[in-house]
Structure formats: structure tokens, C-alpha cells
Amino acid sequence: MATIDLTHTLSRIRFRTAGDATDRAPWHGPLLVNSVLMAALVVVSMVGMVVDDRLLLGESVWLKPAKFGLAFALYGVTLAWILRLPHRGRRATWWLGTVFAITGVVDVGFIALQAARGTFSHFNDSTDPVNEIGQLVFTSGVPGLFLANLVLAVIISWQKLADRPTRIALKAGLWLAVTGMALGYLMGFTGPQLVRQSDGTVVGLVAGHTVRPGDTARDSAAGMPITHWSTTGGDLRIPHFVGLHGIQVLLLLAVALVALAPRYSWLRAETTRAALLVVAAGGYFGLLTLVVWQALRGQSLTDPDLSTAGAAAALAVCVAGGVTAVYLRARESAAN
């Protein structure tokens, strides 16, 4: 009966890539603390959504801290796992992870503070002292998050951290995250707008999330449930979200392929699973490009035009074709 060696795969809890257990680094403490704090913020925010009826742009003031807390909790754990894998330059990556953890806590902490105050964290040009100081810290911390992740991606990209499918997933995922963070800067070019704080007073934002040229209240328009992504214009939060969470999607796919391999013989070869991860990564980058293009044209995710629908169909055909080609090649190799 055919078997596969799962010793070096993502599915193994111990994540070895060599026989010597000393190759494994300890878990990255600051990143784990970051994730614990973010998870606590999610809990606090969920309670806040129940007991606090204040709204910003039609959603609870606590929804935004909850979303950011969840995103950072997931990414912090993922990054801590990556840095635990045997690799060169551990001292540099440890410090980069620490920079990411600290700046993440500071930035999301400001988001939570502004939520508690019933006002906006991003793009807020209010002249009250708390906001002015917070904006200076906030606008300094965001580049720190981006640069730390960028340098980590560069260092990790040149190394063999795990089995080939896992390497493809985590390296492509890191670059997707870097791209997603970089795309967030596009929001700064959407133009100023006027919005209402939770107490009803009007404040100005120097930019926003929605692409609807000439609309000075675009972020106040209709949005989807929970995400609040615009249903009347393009929304740059969508590509930002897609890019940031690509690493979790690809790593989960790597795990799923390993789990399915004992049942489906054509998945048992590591080269086959690696090829599928290449197709998935390419498709995911294509999806990211598609949602950027759609948002920049001022088009809602829920109302695609023929060009967007056609591009999405072409992307789906390409991914399906790639998966089919990998499948046929794997079956042919097994037959020989």
C-alpha cells in the first residue's frame, strides 16, 4: 500500500525540517503576547457591541476594533509560527517580529481608544489634543508594520523553511500580506470627506475607504453587513483584506492537501501538492489584482459590470485549467 512521508509537513505540530530538535526556535513571545491582547480586544469589543449603542457610519463603534483585533490575532500567531521554523538570521527576524508586535499593539490600541471616544481613528483631522497626538503615533506606526513585514518577507524568501508545498504557501502568503498592506496606502488618495461622530457632530476626514469621486460623504453611504464594505462604490478595504489574509488561506490549503493525500492517491506526491499551491497562489494574486481593479473603478463588489465578471470568469478558467493539468500529470506519473 502506498504511503506518504508527513514528517516535514505543516500538519505536524512540531514542525521539524531536520532531525535535530534544537533546530526549532522557541515561540516568538512578543507576537504571542500581541495575539493574546488582540484576542482580548475582540472579546471586549463584542461586549461593547452589546452594551454600547453608539454608532459610526451606521455600525457599532466597537465593530472596527473587533475586526482589527481578530485580524492581528490571526496574523500574529501565523507570523510567530513562521519565525519558529529553522532559518538563518533568527536574531534579525526576532527583532522584526518584535517591531511588528509592538507597533501593532500601539496602532490597534489607538483604534480602540478612538472607538471608546466615539470618533474615527483613520484619517481624522480633528484638532482635539488626543486625536492630534494619536494621529502622529498612528501614522508613524503603520509604516513600521509595513517595513517589518517587508524585510521579513525578503529574509524568508531565500530560505528553505519546511517542505516544498508549505514553503510556497508561506512565502507567497507573506508577499500577499506585504502587497495588501501597501494597497492600504491607496486609501489616502481618495479625497477628503465629512462624516458624523457617534454624538452627531460633523468631523472631517482627509481620506476614506470608498472610491466615488466628488462624493464628500461616501463612507456614510450604504455598506454590507459586518464588513461595511461599500455597496454603492469601490472599496479599497477589500483588496487590503484579501491581501492580508492570503497567507492563512494558502497555509490552510497546504494542510488540507496533506489531510486529503491518504484518501486520494494523486495527491501523495509532494511535487503534486507543490504544483497545486503554485496554481492557488497564482490564482490568489489574480483575485487580488481583480478586486483592486474593481475598487479603483469605483465599482461595488456586489455590482460587477461585464468587464469585471468576464475577468473573474477568465481567472476561474485559468485556475481550473491549472488544477486539471496538475491532476492529469499526477495520474500519468502514478500510472507509470
ZIRABEL-V166114 format. One record per residue. N is the residue number from 1. D_CENTER is the distance of its C-alpha to the mean C-alpha in Angstrom with 2 decimals. Layout:
BEGIN
n=N d_center=D_CENTER
n=N d_center=D_CENTER
END
This chain:
BEGIN
n=1 d_center=40.31
n=2 d_center=37.31
n=3 d_center=34.79
n=4 d_center=31.55
n=5 d_center=30.67
n=6 d_center=27.55
n=7 d_center=28.29
n=8 d_center=25.46
n=9 d_center=22.71
n=10 d_center=19.48
n=11 d_center=21.44
n=12 d_center=23.76
n=13 d_center=23.01
n=14 d_center=24.69
n=15 d_center=22.69
n=16 d_center=25.73
n=17 d_center=26.06
n=18 d_center=29.60
n=19 d_center=32.56
n=20 d_center=32.72
n=21 d_center=30.74
n=22 d_center=30.93
n=23 d_center=28.34
n=24 d_center=25.66
n=25 d_center=24.42
n=26 d_center=24.21
n=27 d_center=21.00
n=28 d_center=19.49
n=29 d_center=21.02
n=30 d_center=19.30
n=31 d_center=15.78
n=32 d_center=17.27
n=33 d_center=19.00
n=34 d_center=15.88
n=35 d_center=14.38
n=36 d_center=17.81
n=37 d_center=18.12
n=38 d_center=14.85
n=39 d_center=16.06
n=40 d_center=19.40
n=41 d_center=18.07
n=42 d_center=16.69
n=43 d_center=20.23
n=44 d_center=21.95
n=45 d_center=20.06
n=46 d_center=20.97
n=47 d_center=24.51
n=48 d_center=24.41
n=49 d_center=23.54
n=50 d_center=26.67
n=51 d_center=29.10
n=52 d_center=28.11
n=53 d_center=28.81
n=54 d_center=27.77
n=55 d_center=25.61
n=56 d_center=23.62
n=57 d_center=23.30
n=58 d_center=24.42
n=59 d_center=21.91
n=60 d_center=22.38
n=61 d_center=21.93
n=62 d_center=20.06
n=63 d_center=17.38
n=64 d_center=15.17
n=65 d_center=15.48
n=66 d_center=14.80
n=67 d_center=11.46
n=68 d_center=10.41
n=69 d_center=12.19
n=70 d_center=10.60
n=71 d_center=6.95
n=72 d_center=8.65
n=73 d_center=10.97
n=74 d_center=8.86
n=75 d_center=7.18
n=76 d_center=10.77
n=77 d_center=12.49
n=78 d_center=10.67
n=79 d_center=11.55
n=80 d_center=14.93
n=81 d_center=15.66
n=82 d_center=15.08
n=83 d_center=17.39
n=84 d_center=19.88
n=85 d_center=20.57
n=86 d_center=23.70
n=87 d_center=23.13
n=88 d_center=25.06
n=89 d_center=24.40
n=90 d_center=23.43
n=91 d_center=24.83
n=92 d_center=22.74
n=93 d_center=19.45
n=94 d_center=20.53
n=95 d_center=21.08
n=96 d_center=17.85
n=97 d_center=16.03
n=98 d_center=18.45
n=99 d_center=17.79
n=100 d_center=14.07
n=101 d_center=15.20
n=102 d_center=17.95
n=103 d_center=16.39
n=104 d_center=13.53
n=105 d_center=16.41
n=106 d_center=18.41
n=107 d_center=15.96
n=108 d_center=14.89
n=109 d_center=18.58
n=110 d_center=19.65
n=111 d_center=17.57
n=112 d_center=19.37
n=113 d_center=22.64
n=114 d_center=22.57
n=115 d_center=21.86
n=116 d_center=24.88
n=117 d_center=26.86
n=118 d_center=26.05
n=119 d_center=24.71
n=120 d_center=21.75
n=121 d_center=19.54
n=122 d_center=18.04
n=123 d_center=20.75
n=124 d_center=23.58
n=125 d_center=26.82
n=126 d_center=29.03
n=127 d_center=31.67
n=128 d_center=31.82
n=129 d_center=31.68
n=130 d_center=28.77
n=131 d_center=26.51
n=132 d_center=27.86
n=133 d_center=27.31
n=134 d_center=23.86
n=135 d_center=22.84
n=136 d_center=24.20
n=137 d_center=22.20
n=138 d_center=18.99
n=139 d_center=19.37
n=140 d_center=20.23
n=141 d_center=17.38
n=142 d_center=14.50
n=143 d_center=15.94
n=144 d_center=16.30
n=145 d_center=12.64
n=146 d_center=12.11
n=147 d_center=15.31
n=148 d_center=14.86
n=149 d_center=11.70
n=150 d_center=13.66
n=151 d_center=16.75
n=152 d_center=15.24
n=153 d_center=13.97
n=154 d_center=17.53
n=155 d_center=19.27
n=156 d_center=17.56
n=157 d_center=18.01
n=158 d_center=21.77
n=159 d_center=22.17
n=160 d_center=22.87
n=161 d_center=20.96
n=162 d_center=21.57
n=163 d_center=22.87
n=164 d_center=22.15
n=165 d_center=19.82
n=166 d_center=17.61
n=167 d_center=17.78
n=168 d_center=16.72
n=169 d_center=13.68
n=170 d_center=12.47
n=171 d_center=13.62
n=172 d_center=12.19
n=173 d_center=8.76
n=174 d_center=9.23
n=175 d_center=10.46
n=176 d_center=7.80
n=177 d_center=5.53
n=178 d_center=8.92
n=179 d_center=9.54
n=180 d_center=6.76
n=181 d_center=8.11
n=182 d_center=11.50
n=183 d_center=11.42
n=184 d_center=11.17
n=185 d_center=14.65
n=186 d_center=16.06
n=187 d_center=16.26
n=188 d_center=18.96
n=189 d_center=21.20
n=190 d_center=21.46
n=191 d_center=24.59
n=192 d_center=25.98
n=193 d_center=26.43
n=194 d_center=28.29
n=195 d_center=26.93
n=196 d_center=28.46
n=197 d_center=27.69
n=198 d_center=28.22
n=199 d_center=31.90
n=200 d_center=32.40
n=201 d_center=32.87
n=202 d_center=31.47
n=203 d_center=29.26
n=204 d_center=27.98
n=205 d_center=24.47
n=206 d_center=24.39
n=207 d_center=21.52
n=208 d_center=19.26
n=209 d_center=16.52
n=210 d_center=18.94
n=211 d_center=20.80
n=212 d_center=24.41
n=213 d_center=26.81
n=214 d_center=29.64
n=215 d_center=28.28
n=216 d_center=28.50
n=217 d_center=27.12
n=218 d_center=24.40
n=219 d_center=21.71
n=220 d_center=24.49
n=221 d_center=24.97
n=222 d_center=24.06
n=223 d_center=20.53
n=224 d_center=19.10
n=225 d_center=19.43
n=226 d_center=16.79
n=227 d_center=14.07
n=228 d_center=16.96
n=229 d_center=15.74
n=230 d_center=18.96
n=231 d_center=21.47
n=232 d_center=23.82
n=233 d_center=21.93
n=234 d_center=18.91
n=235 d_center=15.76
n=236 d_center=13.38
n=237 d_center=10.78
n=238 d_center=10.30
n=239 d_center=9.31
n=240 d_center=7.12
n=241 d_center=5.26
n=242 d_center=6.03
n=243 d_center=5.13
n=244 d_center=1.72
n=245 d_center=2.85
n=246 d_center=5.85
n=247 d_center=7.03
n=248 d_center=7.77
n=249 d_center=9.38
n=250 d_center=11.38
n=251 d_center=12.49
n=252 d_center=13.60
n=253 d_center=15.42
n=254 d_center=17.09
n=255 d_center=18.29
n=256 d_center=19.51
n=257 d_center=21.46
n=258 d_center=23.16
n=259 d_center=24.06
n=260 d_center=25.54
n=261 d_center=27.42
n=262 d_center=30.47
n=263 d_center=31.04
n=264 d_center=30.47
n=265 d_center=32.41
n=266 d_center=30.83
n=267 d_center=27.53
n=268 d_center=29.37
n=269 d_center=29.34
n=270 d_center=26.49
n=271 d_center=26.86
n=272 d_center=26.30
n=273 d_center=23.07
n=274 d_center=21.93
n=275 d_center=22.99
n=276 d_center=21.06
n=277 d_center=17.82
n=278 d_center=18.76
n=279 d_center=19.32
n=280 d_center=16.04
n=281 d_center=14.10
n=282 d_center=16.42
n=283 d_center=16.00
n=284 d_center=12.22
n=285 d_center=12.76
n=286 d_center=15.54
n=287 d_center=13.60
n=288 d_center=11.29
n=289 d_center=14.68
n=290 d_center=16.25
n=291 d_center=14.16
n=292 d_center=14.48
n=293 d_center=18.16
n=294 d_center=18.61
n=295 d_center=17.24
n=296 d_center=19.30
n=297 d_center=22.33
n=298 d_center=22.11
n=299 d_center=21.67
n=300 d_center=20.15
n=301 d_center=17.91
n=302 d_center=20.76
n=303 d_center=23.50
n=304 d_center=23.00
n=305 d_center=26.09
n=306 d_center=27.83
n=307 d_center=26.15
n=308 d_center=22.62
n=309 d_center=23.94
n=310 d_center=25.74
n=311 d_center=22.83
n=312 d_center=20.77
n=313 d_center=23.87
n=314 d_center=24.36
n=315 d_center=20.87
n=316 d_center=21.53
n=317 d_center=24.93
n=318 d_center=23.68
n=319 d_center=21.27
n=320 d_center=24.10
n=321 d_center=26.53
n=322 d_center=24.58
n=323 d_center=24.33
n=324 d_center=28.04
n=325 d_center=29.05
n=326 d_center=27.44
n=327 d_center=29.14
n=328 d_center=32.50
n=329 d_center=32.43
n=330 d_center=31.67
n=331 d_center=34.51
n=332 d_center=36.81
n=333 d_center=36.17
n=334 d_center=36.82
n=335 d_center=40.01
n=336 d_center=41.27
END
